């Protein structure tokens, strides 16, 4: 069993403990590595970990304790009012109105409540402590719990991460360790006095009834609040400035008076127009310092992929583009920015799912068929396949059964419509029979009990995509913290997600307008020259050129492959694939999940060999702001 938990210097984490002596040994092991600590009213350890003072607000009222951890601006007085409500439920209800992205942890008379965020940017993981009479502990990092409980790697769950696309509820958001589980974003976790867990639902999608104009006003206000809590009391911030979504974030920050350093990464494609629109935006805003990173200076896909050592708690697709993504964050860190804002999550919220047409058909058939014709024409989808999908009334479980059967079939072509429960994921040609059977068994197990996340195909696809892709915001945050930069993706905030999903899908998702909700929301905020933009830059050149230029690094990754040692990939078939010229849209994309898994396994080994929790223990009763 591990004697402690590991993370890179500067990385934030927390461990929440029930109010029982049964987990005292765990607390002692974590303390031995050096950590901050906040205690239950009983004096037992409650929260142990590493956090920046500005990210934590705590309050105490009698035997009640309440902590807010993350990106927020909750004042001591407000936290104290929540602690004085007298019950976990009332405190949680009050906390739901707080803007930002944060964990809520409350201890009332020995019972502990933990809640994260709907999308999982603030994830909650739980594990049983061996020999502790069923007591569980909780963390915001899965690897912390794996280290402390001695959990073994679950090769079957790891094989799921080879899927492309990697969006398959609920499997692709689960951890890769036996005995370490993730709490779904729509549920709360309560530990009783003995540390025994129970969960209950705490969130449901809002009724999608708001007209576009009303919803746009709500989105504008929620985005303003989300940005405001992050930029408060900061002399300088930085941000991505590229597409429509990041432009909205930058404009909102600038209008709020933040000194903003914006970065735009150029692409090689002559049709890529991010730079042109960024310059128009900056010209119309005050207090924005703009830097354009020439395309030749931006790392390509697969850059130094064999030398990555980020300590992430799950495998990440971002491994192949790690240096592309982090290049701007690193520049922001050199500029002195403590906070970097991103437009991540905007595509999921504002492009939405065309699959809403499936649910629209029985209620508004004329509108549904009109939208269908628009989507099929716009994307050049097969009309025959579109009709078949729209008339398919199978349950989500039945669709999962089909996914299990088709795991090794070729990927669907780009002409396949998106009206189904999801895009059927496939395993790559180099997946071994063992990997295929493992994933097939897990999918079939879920087919018997899994329920969709939302009402109908559209609602489910949007929430499944949000939950899966929000992991990448977590990964970028975990990579940014050692640089001294807080990475923020406000579009994944609960209040913003709720505001967007409350708008009528037939107005929010349409083939005739590009992201109409954010376009309307940004009226008077984003300069008109940029607000009506309908284009999006792509990086196919960077992908294909990166594969050619960094092929040797990619091939080196399969020397002594950890995935091969686990029996999950045929390394010869994988090498052959890497030597071929590959199309960026489908063939090269198949590599991304496999690279992410291999890089993660290697980084995990390095972490366990040499890294320990930083020293510098603070074992007082408080951490951060407290009452």
DASUL-V341638 format. One record per pair of residues at least 24 apart in sequence whose C-alpha atoms are under 10 Angstrom apart, sorted by the first residue. I is the first residue (numbers start at 1). GAP is how many residues later the second one is. If there is no record, write none. Layout:
I&GAP, I&GAP
This chain:
1&129, 1&145, 1&146, 1&147, 1&148, 1&149, 1&150, 1&151, 2&27, 2&144, 2&145, 2&146, 2&147, 2&148, 2&149, 2&606, 3&25, 3&26, 3&27, 3&29, 3&30, 3&144, 3&145, 3&146, 3&147, 4&24, 4&25, 4&26, 4&27, 4&28, 4&29, 4&140, 4&141, 4&142, 4&143, 4&144, 4&145, 4&146, 4&608, 4&609, 5&24, 5&25, 5&28, 5&138, 5&139, 5&140, 5&141, 5&142, 5&143, 5&144, 5&602, 5&603, 5&606, 5&607, 5&608, 6&24, 6&27, 6&137, 6&138, 6&139, 6&140, 6&141, 6&142, 6&305, 6&598, 6&601, 6&602, 6&603, 6&604, 6&605, 6&606, 6&607, 6&608, 7&134, 7&136, 7&137, 7&303, 7&304, 7&305, 7&306, 7&471, 7&597, 7&600, 7&601, 7&604, 7&605, 7&606, 7&607, 8&301, 8&302, 8&303, 8&304, 8&470, 8&471, 8&473, 8&474, 8&599, 8&603, 8&604, 8&605, 8&606, 9&41, 9&302, 9&472, 9&473, 9&474, 9&602, 9&603, 9&604, 9&605, 9&606, 10&40, 10&41, 10&42, 10&468, 10&469, 10&470, 10&471, 10&472, 10&473, 10&474, 10&475, 10&603, 10&604, 11&39, 11&40, 11&41, 11&300, 11&301, 11&466, 11&467, 11&468, 11&469, 11&470, 11&471, 11&472, 11&473, 11&602, 11&603, 12&37, 12&38, 12&39, 12&40, 12&58, 12&128, 12&129, 12&465, 12&466, 12&469, 12&470, 13&35, 13&36, 13&37, 13&38, 13&56, 13&126, 13&127, 13&128, 13&131, 13&465, 14&33, 14&34, 14&35, 14&36, 14&37, 14&55, 14&124, 14&125, 14&126, 14&127, 14&130, 15&30, 15&31, 15&32, 15&33, 15&34, 15&35, 15&110, 15&111, 15&122, 15&123, 15&124, 15&125, 15&126, 15&129, 15&130, 16&29, 16&30, 16&31, 16&32, 16&33, 16&89, 16&90, 16&96, 16&97, 16&98, 16&110, 16&120, 16&121, 16&122, 16&123, 16&124, 16&175, 17&27, 17&28, 17&29, 17&30, 17&31, 17&90, 17&95, 17&118, 17&119, 17&120, 17&121, 17&122, 17&174, 17&178, 18&26, 18&27, 18&28, 18&29, 18&89, 18&92, 18&93, 18&94, 18&95, 18&117, 18&118, 18&119, 18&120, 18&172, 18&173, 18&174, 18&175, 18&176, 18&177, 18&178, 18&179, 19&24, 19&25, 19&26, 19&27, 19&88, 19&89, 19&90, 19&91, 19&92, 19&93, 19&116, 19&172, 19&173, 19&174, 19&175, 19&176, 20&24, 20&25, 20&26, 20&90, 20&91, 20&112, 20&115, 20&172, 20&173, 20&174, 20&175, 21&24, 21&111, 21&114, 21&172, 21&173, 21&174, 22&107, 22&109, 22&110, 22&111, 22&112, 22&113, 22&114, 22&172, 22&173, 23&105, 23&106, 23&107, 23&108, 23&109, 23&110, 23&112, 23&113, 23&114, 23&171, 23&172, 24&108, 25&104, 25&107, 26&103, 26&106, 26&111, 26&122, 26&123, 27&121, 29&119, 30&114, 30&118, 30&583, 31&582, 31&584, 31&585, 31&586, 31&587, 31&588, 32&581, 32&583, 32&585, 33&579, 33&580, 33&581, 33&582, 33&583, 33&584, 34&578, 34&579, 34&580, 34&581, 34&582, 34&583, 34&584, 34&585, 35&578, 35&579, 35&580, 35&581, 35&582, 35&583, 35&584, 36&580, 36&581, 36&582, 36&583, 36&584, 36&585, 36&586, 36&587, 36&588, 37&580, 37&581, 37&582, 37&583, 37&584, 37&585, 37&586, 38&27, 38&29, 38&580, 38&581, 38&582, 38&583, 38&584, 38&585, 38&586, 39&26, 39&68, 39&580, 39&581, 39&582, 39&583, 39&584, 40&24, 40&25, 40&26, 40&66, 40&67, 40&68, 40&69, 40&70, 40&71, 40&72, 40&581, 41&24, 41&66, 41&67, 41&68, 41&69, 41&580, 42&67, 42&68, 43&578, 44&577, 45&574, 45&576, 46&59, 46&60, 46&61, 46&66, 46&575, 47&58, 47&91, 47&92, 47&574, 47&575, 47&576, 48&91, 48&570, 48&571, 48&575, 49&90, 49&564, 49&568, 49&569, 49&574, 50&563, 50&564, 50&567, 50&568, 50&573, 51&572, 51&573, 52&571, 52&572, 53&570, 53&571, 53&572, 54&569, 54&570, 54&571, 55&47, 55&568, 55&569, 55&570, 56&46, 56&47, 56&566, 56&567, 56&568, 56&569, 56&570, 57&565, 57&566, 57&567, 57&568, 57&569, 57&570, 58&25, 58&47, 58&48, 58&564, 58&565, 58&566, 58&567, 58&568, 58&569, 59&24, 59&25, 59&47, 59&563, 59&566, 59&567, 59&568, 60&24, 60&46, 60&47, 60&48, 60&566, 60&567, 61&24, 61&25, 61&47, 61&566, 62&24, 62&46, 62&47, 63&44, 63&45, 63&46, 63&47, 64&24, 64&42, 64&43, 64&44, 64&45, 64&46, 64&47, 64&48, 65&40, 65&41, 65&42, 65&43, 65&44, 65&45, 65&47, 65&562, 66&25, 66&26, 66&38, 66&39, 66&40, 66&41, 66&42, 66&46, 66&47, 66&560, 66&561, 67&35, 67&36, 67&37, 67&38, 67&39, 67&40, 67&47, 67&556, 67&557, 67&558, 67&559, 68&27, 68&30, 68&33, 68&34, 68&35, 68&36, 68&37, 68&38, 68&556, 68&557, 69&32, 69&33, 69&34, 69&35, 69&36, 69&47, 69&53, 69&555, 70&30, 70&31, 70&32, 70&33, 70&34, 70&46, 70&52, 70&160, 70&416, 71&28, 71&29, 71&30, 71&31, 71&32, 71&51, 71&155, 71&156, 71&158, 71&159, 71&160, 71&415, 71&416, 71&417, 71&419, 71&422, 72&26, 72&27, 72&28, 72&29, 72&30, 72&31, 72&153, 72&154, 72&155, 72&156, 72&157, 72&158, 72&159, 72&160, 73&25, 73&26, 73&27, 73&152, 73&153, 73&155, 73&156, 73&157, 73&158, 73&159, 74&24, 74&25, 74&26, 74&155, 74&551, 75&550, 75&551, 75&552, 76&549, 76&550, 76&551, 77&549, 77&550, 79&546, 79&547, 79&548, 80&546, 80&547, 82&24, 83&24, 83&25, 88&24, 88&25, 88&26, 88&102, 89&24, 89&113, 92&96, 92&110, 93&109, 96&107, 96&398, 96&399, 97&397, 97&398, 98&127, 98&128, 98&131, 98&396, 98&397, 99&123, 99&124, 99&125, 99&126, 99&127, 99&128, 99&129, 99&130, 99&131, 99&391, 99&394, 99&395, 99&396, 99&397, 100&122, 100&123, 100&125, 100&126, 100&127, 100&128, 100&129, 100&130, 100&388, 100&389, 100&390, 100&391, 100&392, 100&393, 100&394, 100&395, 100&396, 101&125, 101&128, 101&129, 101&387, 101&388, 101&389, 101&390, 101&391, 101&392, 101&393, 101&394, 102&391, 102&392, 103&37, 104&84, 105&84, 105&85, 106&84, 107&83, 107&84, 107&85, 109&83, 109&84, 110&81, 110&82, 110&83, 110&84, 110&85, 111&79, 111&80, 111&81, 111&82, 111&83, 111&84, 111&85, 112&77, 112&78, 112&79, 112&80, 112&81, 112&83, 112&85, 113&75, 113&76, 113&77, 113&78, 113&79, 113&84, 113&85, 113&86, 114&24, 114&25, 114&69, 114&73, 114&74, 114&75, 114&76, 114&77, 114&85, 115&68, 115&69, 115&70, 115&71, 115&72, 115&73, 115&74, 115&75, 115&87, 116&24, 116&67, 116&68, 116&69, 116&70, 116&71, 116&72, 116&73, 116&378, 117&67, 117&68, 117&69, 117&70, 117&71, 117&86, 117&350, 117&375, 117&376, 117&377, 117&378, 118&66, 118&67, 118&68, 118&69, 118&84, 118&85, 118&86, 118&87, 118&345, 118&348, 118&349, 118&352, 118&374, 118&375, 118&376, 118&377, 118&379, 118&380, 119&65, 119&66, 119&67, 119&226, 119&344, 119&345, 119&346, 119&347, 119&348, 119&349, 119&350, 119&351, 119&352, 119&372, 119&373, 119&374, 119&375, 119&378, 120&53, 120&62, 120&63, 120&64, 120&65, 120&66, 120&346, 120&347, 120&348, 120&349, 120&350, 120&351, 120&353, 120&354, 120&372, 120&373, 120&374, 121&64, 121&345, 121&346, 121&347, 121&348, 121&349, 121&350, 121&351, 121&352, 121&353, 121&354, 121&356, 121&367, 121&368, 121&371, 121&372, 121&373, 122&63, 122&348, 122&349, 122&351, 122&352, 122&370, 122&371, 123&59, 123&60, 123&61, 123&62, 123&347, 123&348, 123&351, 124&57, 124&58, 124&59, 124&60, 124&61, 124&63, 124&64, 124&65, 125&49, 125&50, 125&55, 125&56, 125&57, 125&58, 125&59, 125&64, 126&53, 126&54, 126&55, 126&56, 126&57, 126&63, 126&71, 127&24, 127&50, 127&51, 127&52, 127&53, 127&54, 127&55, 127&70, 128&51, 128&52, 128&53, 128&67, 128&68, 128&69, 129&50, 129&66, 132&62, 132&63, 133&61, 133&62, 133&63, 134&60, 134&61, 134&62, 134&63, 135&56, 135&57, 135&58, 135&59, 135&60, 135&61, 135&62, 136&55, 136&56, 136&58, 136&59, 136&60, 136&61, 137&43, 137&54, 137&58, 137&59, 137&60, 138&42, 138&43, 138&44, 138&45, 138&51, 138&53, 138&59, 139&43, 140&42, 140&173, 141&41, 141&171, 141&172, 141&173, 141&333, 141&337, 142&32, 142&33, 142&34, 142&35, 142&38, 142&39, 142&40, 142&170, 142&171, 142&172, 143&32, 143&33, 143&34, 143&37, 143&168, 143&169, 143&170, 143&171, 143&461, 144&36, 144&169, 145&32, 145&34, 145&35, 145&36, 146&29, 146&30, 146&31, 146&32, 146&33, 146&34, 146&167, 147&461, 149&30, 149&31, 150&27, 150&28, 150&29, 151&25, 151&26, 151&27, 151&28, 151&29, 152&24, 152&25, 152&26, 152&27, 152&28, 153&24, 153&25, 153&26, 153&27, 154&24, 154&25, 154&26, 155&279, 155&280, 155&283, 155&284, 155&408, 155&411, 155&412, 155&413, 156&278, 156&279, 156&280, 156&281, 156&282, 156&283, 156&284, 156&285, 156&286, 156&412, 157&278, 157&281, 157&282, 157&285, 158&156, 158&157, 158&277, 158&280, 158&281, 158&405, 158&408, 158&410, 158&439, 158&443, 159&268, 159&272, 159&273, 159&275, 159&276, 159&277, 159&278, 159&279, 159&280, 159&404, 159&407, 159&408, 159&409, 159&410, 159&434, 159&435, 159&438, 160&266, 160&267, 160&275, 160&276, 160&278, 160&279, 160&280, 160&282, 160&283, 160&433, 161&153, 161&154, 161&155, 161&156, 161&266, 161&278, 161&432, 161&433, 161&435, 161&436, 162&153, 162&155, 162&263, 162&264, 162&265, 162&266, 162&268, 162&269, 162&273, 162&274, 162&277, 162&406, 162&407, 162&428, 162&429, 162&430, 162&431, 162&432, 162&433, 162&434, 162&435, 163&244, 163&261, 163&262, 163&263, 163&264, 163&265, 163&268, 163&276, 163&427, 163&428, 163&429, 163&430, 163&431, 164&243, 164&247, 164&259, 164&260, 164&261, 164&262, 164&263, 164&264, 164&422, 164&425, 164&426, 164&427, 164&428, 164&429, 164&430, 165&246, 165&257, 165&258, 165&259, 165&260, 165&261, 165&262, 165&421, 165&424, 165&425, 165&427, 165&428, 166&151, 166&257, 166&258, 166&259, 166&260, 166&261, 166&299, 166&302, 166&303, 166&426, 166&427, 167&255, 167&256, 167&257, 167&258, 167&294, 167&297, 167&298, 167&299, 167&300, 167&301, 167&302, 168&232, 168&235, 168&253, 168&254, 168&255, 168&256, 168&257, 168&275, 168&293, 168&296, 168&297, 168&300, 169&227, 169&231, 169&253, 169&274, 169&277, 169&281, 169&282, 169&283, 169&284, 169&291, 169&292, 169&294, 169&295, 169&296, 169&298, 169&299, 170&273, 170&276, 170&280, 170&281, 170&282, 170&283, 170&294, 170&297, 170&298, 171&268, 171&271, 171&272, 171&275, 171&279, 171&297, 172&292, 172&295, 172&296, 173&141, 173&291, 173&294, 173&295, 173&296, 173&297, 173&298, 174&140, 175&138, 175&139, 175&140, 176&137, 176&138, 176&139, 177&137, 184&283, 185&282, 185&309, 186&267, 203&291, 204&249, 204&250, 204&294, 205&248, 205&249, 205&250, 205&254, 205&258, 205&292, 205&293, 205&294, 205&296, 205&297, 206&248, 206&291, 206&292, 206&293, 206&294, 206&295, 206&296, 206&297, 207&248, 207&291, 207&294, 207&295, 207&296, 207&297, 208&251, 208&290, 208&291, 208&292, 208&293, 208&294, 208&295, 208&296, 208&297, 208&298, 208&300, 209&292, 209&293, 209&294, 209&295, 209&296, 210&289, 210&290, 210&291, 210&292, 210&293, 210&294, 210&295, 210&297, 210&298, 211&291, 211&292, 211&293, 211&294, 211&295, 211&296, 211&297, 212&288, 212&290, 212&291, 212&292, 212&293, 212&294, 212&295, 212&296, 212&304, 212&305, 212&306, 212&308, 212&309, 213&290, 213&294, 213&303, 213&304, 213&307, 213&308, 214&285, 214&288, 214&289, 214&303, 214&306, 214&307, 215&284, 215&285, 215&286, 215&287, 215&288, 215&289, 215&293, 215&302, 215&303, 215&305, 215&306, 216&283, 216&284, 216&287, 216&292, 216&300, 216&301, 216&302, 216&303, 216&304, 216&305, 216&306, 216&307, 217&282, 217&300, 217&301, 217&303, 217&304, 217&305, 217&306, 218&277, 218&278, 218&280, 218&281, 218&282, 218&284, 218&285, 218&303, 219&272, 219&276, 219&277, 219&278, 219&279, 219&280, 219&281, 219&282, 219&283, 219&284, 219&298, 219&299, 219&301, 219&302, 219&303, 220&28, 220&32, 220&276, 220&279, 220&297, 220&298, 220&300, 220&301, 220&302, 220&303, 220&305, 221&275, 221&278, 221&300, 222&268, 222&269, 222&271, 222&272, 222&273, 222&274, 222&275, 222&276, 222&277, 222&278, 223&25, 223&26, 223&29, 223&30, 223&267, 223&268, 223&270, 223&272, 223&273, 223&276, 223&298, 223&299, 224&24, 224&25, 224&27, 224&28, 224&29, 224&31, 224&32, 224&266, 224&272, 225&27, 225&265, 225&270, 225&271, 226&26, 226&27, 226&262, 226&263, 226&264, 226&265, 226&266, 226&267, 226&268, 226&269, 226&270, 227&25, 227&26, 227&29, 227&31, 227&114, 227&261, 227&262, 227&263, 227&264, 228&24, 228&25, 228&28, 228&29, 228&30, 230&109, 230&110, 230&111, 230&256, 230&258, 230&260, 231&25, 231&26, 231&27, 231&28, 231&29, 231&107, 231&108, 231&109, 231&110, 232&24, 232&26, 233&25, 234&24, 234&25, 234&103, 234&104, 234&105, 235&24, 235&25, 235&102, 235&103, 236&24, 236&25, 236&99, 236&100, 236&101, 236&102, 236&103, 236&104, 237&24, 237&25, 237&51, 237&95, 237&96, 237&98, 237&99, 237&100, 237&101, 237&102, 237&103, 237&104, 237&248, 237&249, 238&24, 238&25, 238&50, 238&51, 238&52, 238&90, 238&91, 238&93, 238&94, 238&95, 238&97, 238&98, 238&99, 238&100, 238&101, 238&102, 238&103, 238&104, 238&247, 238&249, 239&24, 239&25, 239&49, 239&51, 239&89, 239&90, 239&93, 239&98, 239&100, 239&101, 239&102, 239&103, 239&104, 239&248, 239&249, 240&24, 240&25, 240&38, 240&88, 240&89, 240&92, 240&100, 240&101, 240&102, 240&103, 240&104, 241&24, 241&33, 241&34, 241&36, 241&37, 241&38, 241&40, 241&41, 241&49, 241&50, 241&51, 241&100, 241&101, 241&102, 242&24, 242&31, 242&32, 242&33, 242&34, 242&35, 242&36, 242&100, 242&101, 242&294, 242&295, 243&30, 243&31, 243&32, 243&34, 243&35, 243&100, 243&103, 243&104, 243&287, 243&290, 243&291, 243&292, 243&293, 243&294, 244&30, 244&33, 244&34, 244&99, 244&102, 244&103, 244&106, 244&270, 244&271, 244&274, 244&275, 244&278, 244&282, 244&286, 244&287, 244&288, 244&289, 244&290, 244&291, 244&292, 245&97, 245&98, 245&99, 245&100, 245&101, 245&102, 245&104, 245&105, 245&246, 245&270, 245&273, 245&274, 245&277, 245&286, 246&32, 246&95, 246&96, 246&97, 246&98, 246&99, 246&100, 246&243, 246&245, 247&27, 247&30, 247&31, 247&34, 247&35, 247&95, 247&96, 247&275, 247&278, 247&279, 247&280, 247&283, 247&284, 248&33, 248&94, 248&95, 248&98, 248&270, 248&271, 248&273, 248&274, 248&277, 248&278, 248&279, 248&282, 248&283, 249&92, 249&93, 249&94, 249&97, 249&240, 249&241, 249&242, 249&273, 249&276, 249&277, 250&31, 250&32, 250&35, 250&38, 250&91, 250&92, 250&93, 250&275, 250&276, 251&30, 251&31, 251&33, 251&34, 251&35, 251&37, 251&271, 251&273, 251&274, 251&275, 251&276, 252&270, 252&273, 252&274, 253&34, 253&35, 253&88, 253&272, 254&28, 254&31, 254&32, 254&33, 254&34, 254&271, 254&272, 255&30, 255&31, 255&32, 255&270, 255&271, 257&29, 257&30, 257&31, 258&28, 258&29, 258&30, 259&27, 259&28, 259&29, 259&30, 260&26, 260&27, 260&28, 260&29, 260&30, 260&77, 260&79, 260&80, 260&81, 261&26, 261&27, 261&28, 261&29, 261&30, 261&71, 261&74, 261&75, 261&76, 261&79, 262&26, 262&27, 262&28, 262&29, 262&30, 262&66, 262&70, 262&78, 262&79, 263&26, 263&27, 263&28, 263&29, 263&30, 263&65, 263&66, 263&68, 263&69, 264&26, 264&27, 264&28, 264&29, 264&30, 264&31, 264&64, 265&26, 265&27, 265&28, 265&29, 265&30, 265&31, 265&32, 265&33, 265&59, 265&60, 265&62, 265&63, 266&26, 266&27, 266&28, 266&29, 266&30, 266&31, 266&32, 266&271, 266&273, 267&26, 267&27, 267&28, 267&29, 267&30, 267&31, 267&270, 267&271, 267&272, 267&273, 267&274, 267&275, 268&26, 268&27, 268&28, 268&30, 268&270, 268&271, 268&272, 268&273, 268&274, 269&26, 269&268, 269&269, 269&270, 269&271, 269&272, 269&273, 270&267, 271&264, 271&265, 271&266, 271&267, 272&263, 272&264, 272&265, 272&266, 272&267, 273&262, 273&263, 273&264, 273&265, 274&261, 274&262, 274&263, 274&264, 275&262, 276&254, 277&252, 277&253, 277&254, 277&256, 278&251, 278&252, 279&251, 280&247, 280&248, 280&249, 280&250, 281&245, 281&246, 281&247, 281&248, 281&249, 281&250, 282&244, 282&245, 283&244, 284&242, 284&243, 284&244, 284&245, 284&246, 285&240, 285&241, 285&242, 291&37, 291&40, 293&34, 293&35, 293&38, 295&247, 297&27, 297&30, 298&25, 298&26, 298&27, 298&28, 298&29, 298&30, 298&244, 299&24, 299&25, 299&26, 299&27, 299&28, 299&243, 299&247, 300&24, 300&25, 300&239, 300&241, 300&242, 300&243, 300&244, 300&245, 300&246, 300&247, 300&249, 300&250, 301&24, 301&238, 301&239, 301&240, 301&241, 301&242, 301&243, 301&244, 301&245, 301&246, 301&247, 301&248, 301&249, 302&240, 302&241, 302&242, 302&243, 302&244, 302&245, 302&246, 302&247, 302&248, 302&249, 302&250, 302&251, 302&252, 302&290, 302&293, 303&243, 303&244, 303&246, 303&247, 303&248, 303&250, 303&251, 304&246, 304&247, 304&248, 304&249, 304&250, 304&253, 305&245, 305&246, 305&247, 305&248, 305&249, 305&250, 305&251, 305&252, 305&290, 305&291, 305&294, 306&244, 306&246, 306&247, 306&248, 306&249, 306&250, 306&251, 306&252, 306&253, 306&289, 306&292, 306&293, 306&296, 307&246, 307&249, 307&250, 307&292, 307&295, 307&296, 308&291, 308&292, 308&294, 308&295, 309&170, 309&290, 309&291, 309&292, 309&293, 309&294, 309&295, 309&296, 309&297, 309&298, 310&165, 310&166, 310&168, 310&169, 310&170, 310&172, 310&289, 310&290, 310&292, 310&293, 310&294, 310&296, 310&297, 311&164, 311&167, 311&168, 311&289, 311&290, 311&291, 311&292, 311&293, 311&294, 311&295, 311&296, 311&300, 312&162, 312&163, 312&164, 312&165, 312&166, 312&167, 312&288, 312&291, 312&292, 312&295, 313&161, 313&162, 313&165, 313&287, 313&291, 314&157, 314&158, 314&160, 314&161, 314&282, 314&283, 314&286, 314&287, 314&290, 315&156, 315&157, 315&160, 315&278, 315&279, 315&280, 315&281, 315&282, 315&283, 315&284, 315&285, 315&286, 315&288, 315&289, 316&155, 316&156, 316&158, 316&159, 316&160, 316&276, 316&277, 316&278, 316&279, 316&280, 316&281, 316&282, 316&283, 316&284, 317&152, 317&154, 317&155, 317&158, 317&272, 317&274, 317&275, 317&276, 317&277, 317&278, 317&279, 317&280, 317&282, 317&283, 318&153, 318&154, 318&155, 318&157, 318&158, 318&274, 318&275, 318&277, 318&278, 319&156, 319&273, 319&274, 319&275, 319&276, 319&277, 319&278, 319&279, 319&280, 319&281, 320&223, 320&226, 320&227, 320&234, 320&269, 320&271, 320&272, 320&273, 320&274, 320&275, 320&276, 320&279, 321&221, 321&222, 321&225, 321&271, 322&153, 322&154, 322&157, 324&218, 325&151, 326&150, 326&153, 326&154, 329&147, 329&150, 329&151, 329&154, 329&156, 329&157, 329&158, 330&150, 330&153, 330&154, 330&155, 332&151, 332&153, 333&147, 333&150, 333&151, 333&152, 333&153, 334&149, 334&150, 336&148, 336&149, 337&147, 337&148, 337&149, 338&142, 338&143, 338&145, 338&146, 338&147, 338&148, 338&149, 339&141, 339&142, 339&145, 339&146, 339&147, 339&148, 339&149, 340&137, 340&140, 340&145, 340&146, 340&147, 340&148, 340&149, 341&145, 341&146, 341&147, 341&148, 341&149, 342&131, 342&145, 342&146, 342&147, 342&148, 342&149, 343&145, 343&146, 343&147, 343&148, 343&149, 344&125, 344&126, 344&128, 344&129, 344&144, 344&145, 344&146, 344&147, 344&148, 345&120, 345&121, 345&122, 345&124, 345&125, 345&127, 345&128, 345&144, 345&145, 345&146, 345&147, 345&148, 345&152, 346&120, 346&143, 346&144, 346&145, 346&146, 346&151, 346&169, 346&172, 347&118, 347&119, 347&144, 347&168, 348&113, 348&114, 348&115, 348&116, 348&117, 348&118, 348&119, 348&121, 348&122, 348&143, 348&144, 348&149, 349&113, 349&114, 349&116, 349&117, 349&142, 349&143, 349&147, 349&148, 349&149, 349&150, 349&151, 349&152, 349&159, 349&160, 349&166, 349&168, 349&169, 350&112, 350&141, 350&150, 350&151, 350&158, 350&159, 350&164, 350&165, 350&166, 350&167, 350&168, 350&169, 351&111, 351&157, 351&158, 351&159, 351&160, 351&162, 351&163, 351&164, 351&165, 351&166, 351&167, 352&106, 352&107, 352&109, 352&110, 352&111, 352&113, 352&148, 352&149, 352&153, 352&156, 352&157, 352&158, 352&163, 353&65, 353&66, 353&69, 353&104, 353&105, 353&106, 353&107, 353&108, 353&109, 353&110, 353&112, 353&152, 353&155, 353&156, 353&157, 354&63, 354&64, 354&65, 354&66, 354&103, 354&104, 354&105, 354&107, 354&108, 354&151, 354&152, 354&154, 354&155, 354&156, 354&157, 355&34, 355&35, 355&62, 355&63, 355&64, 355&65, 355&66, 355&67, 355&101, 355&102, 355&103, 355&104, 355&105, 355&106, 355&107, 355&150, 355&154, 356&62, 356&63, 356&64, 356&99, 356&100, 356&101, 356&102, 356&103, 356&104, 356&105, 356&106, 356&149, 356&150, 356&153, 356&154, 357&33, 357&61, 357&62, 357&63, 357&99, 357&100, 357&101, 357&148, 357&149, 357&152, 357&153, 358&28, 358&29, 358&31, 358&32, 358&33, 358&34, 358&35, 358&60, 358&61, 358&62, 358&63, 358&98, 358&99, 358&100, 359&31, 359&34, 359&60, 359&96, 359&97, 359&98, 359&99, 359&100, 360&30, 360&96, 360&98, 360&145, 360&146, 361&29, 361&30, 367&139, 368&138, 370&141, 371&135, 371&138, 371&139, 371&140, 371&141, 372&45, 372&47, 372&138, 372&139, 373&138, 374&136, 374&137, 374&138, 375&42, 375&43, 375&135, 375&136, 375&137, 376&39, 376&40, 376&41, 376&42, 376&135, 377&134, 378&133, 378&134, 379&35, 379&36, 379&37, 379&38, 379&132, 380&34, 380&35, 380&36, 380&37, 381&32, 381&33, 381&34, 381&35, 381&36, 381&37, 382&32, 382&33, 382&34, 382&35, 383&32, 383&33, 383&34, 384&32, 384&33, 385&30, 385&31, 385&32, 385&33, 385&34, 386&29, 386&30, 386&31, 386&32, 386&33, 386&34, 387&30, 387&32, 388&29, 388&31, 388&32, 389&27, 389&28, 389&29, 389&30, 389&31, 389&32, 390&27, 390&28, 390&29, 390&30, 390&67, 391&28, 391&29, 392&27, 392&28, 393&27, 393&64, 394&26, 394&27, 395&26, 395&52, 395&56, 395&57, 395&61, 395&62, 396&24, 396&25, 396&26, 396&50, 396&51, 396&52, 396&53, 396&54, 396&55, 396&56, 396&57, 396&60, 396&61, 396&64, 397&46, 397&47, 397&48, 397&49, 397&50, 397&51, 397&52, 397&53, 397&54, 397&55, 398&46, 398&49, 398&50, 399&25, 399&48, 400&24, 400&40, 400&43, 400&44, 400&45, 400&46, 400&47, 400&48, 400&50, 401&39, 401&42, 401&43, 401&44, 401&45, 401&46, 401&47, 402&41, 402&42, 402&45, 403&37, 403&40, 403&41, 403&44, 404&32, 404&33, 404&35, 404&36, 404&37, 404&38, 404&39, 404&40, 404&41, 404&43, 405&35, 405&38, 405&39, 406&34, 407&29, 407&30, 407&32, 407&33, 407&36, 408&25, 408&28, 408&32, 411&175, 411&176, 411&179, 412&174, 413&173, 414&171, 414&172, 418&39, 418&40, 418&43, 419&38, 419&39, 419&42, 420&36, 420&37, 420&38, 420&41, 421&31, 421&35, 421&36, 421&37, 421&38, 421&39, 421&40, 421&43, 422&35, 422&36, 422&38, 422&39, 422&40, 422&42, 422&43, 423&38, 426&164, 427&163, 427&166, 427&167, 428&141, 428&146, 428&159, 428&162, 428&163, 428&165, 428&166, 429&140, 429&141, 429&144, 429&145, 429&148, 429&161, 430&138, 430&139, 430&140, 430&141, 430&142, 430&143, 430&144, 430&145, 430&146, 430&147, 430&161, 430&164, 431&132, 431&133, 431&136, 431&137, 431&138, 431&139, 431&140, 431&142, 431&143, 431&163, 432&132, 432&135, 432&136, 432&137, 432&138, 432&139, 432&141, 433&134, 433&135, 433&136, 433&137, 434&132, 434&133, 434&134, 434&135, 435&131, 435&132, 435&133, 435&134, 436&132, 436&133, 438&130, 458&47, 458&51, 459&42, 459&46, 462&39, 463&34, 463&38, 466&25, 466&26, 466&31, 467&25, 539&45, 540&43, 540&44, 540&45, 541&43, 542&42, 543&39, 543&40, 543&41, 543&42, 543&45, 543&46, 544&37, 544&38, 544&39, 544&40, 544&41, 544&44, 545&39, 547&31, 547&32, 547&33, 547&34, 547&35, 547&37, 547&41, 548&30, 548&31, 548&32, 548&33, 548&34, 551&27, 551&28, 551&29, 552&26, 552&27, 554&24, 554&25, 554&37, 554&41, 555&24, 557&38, 557&41, 557&42, 557&45, 558&37, 558&40, 561&37, 561&38, 561&40, 561&41, 562&35, 562&36, 562&37, 562&38, 562&39, 562&40, 562&43, 563&31, 563&32, 563&34, 563&35, 563&36, 563&38, 563&39, 564&34, 568&26, 569&25
